[in-house]
Amino acid sequence: GVKLKNIRKIGGLPLISIAGKIVKDIGIIDKAIISTDYPEFAQVAVERGLEVPFMRPDKLSGDRIGDVDVLSHALLEMEKIDDTIYDIVLMLQPTSPSRTAKHVVDAIELFIKKNADSVWTVSETDSKGHPFKQLIIENDTIDFFDQRGKKIIARQELSKTYHKNGIAYVISRDCLINKKSIEGDKCIPLIIDGHTSNIDTELDIAFAEFLLTYKSEK
């Protein structure tokens, strides 16, 4: 939805730079790198003092390549380069500029405390987006996405649902390499309160800018 969105600016900074600043603010990460197949992204990263030790190969390029393949490649490449084994993988997507250092540290600490395969940050979904309230259109006719929705009268009857907000994913090496998953058997949620931005569209960029202004005025 947004061309070259990882280098679009929020608050005057490219999204890649915002994610990189969070990494530096945390200070407990052994190695931080960017995996990309775009020279423009690599150039911005280097200009901001971030590491780009390799370019992502063509076979891992494109919008339909999954996180498991990208992260596994990055992890194994860095283990060869650094001649070491990394136990924990932290994925920070540049498209979630609402993250704070505390969000990330809390996710890492929860991962360790729960001895988890993974920790995902999530946000509570507004009841308007609840699966039971969603509709589909087939043959010009409306129907419920889930037939249980027909029995819902008031939103108070709906259970809470959550969605990934992209702020942080913490994954064990075993989960990523051996289970070939960023979820695994024990995926623990870290619920993030308040509004967050996760950029897919131009409107999302405008919302991210608004949140930045809103927080600075509070």
Secondary structure, DSSP 8 states (H G I E B T S, - for coil): --TTGGG-EETTEEHHHHHHHHHHHH---S--B---S-HHHHHHHHHTT-B--S---GGG-STT--HHHHHHHHHHHHHHHHTS--SEEEE--TT-TT--HHHHHHHHHHHHHHT-SEEEEEEE--GGG-GGG-EEEETTEEEESSGGGGG--SGGGS---EEEEEEEEEEEHHHHHTS--SS-S-EEEEE--S-----SSHHHHHHHHHHHHHHHH-
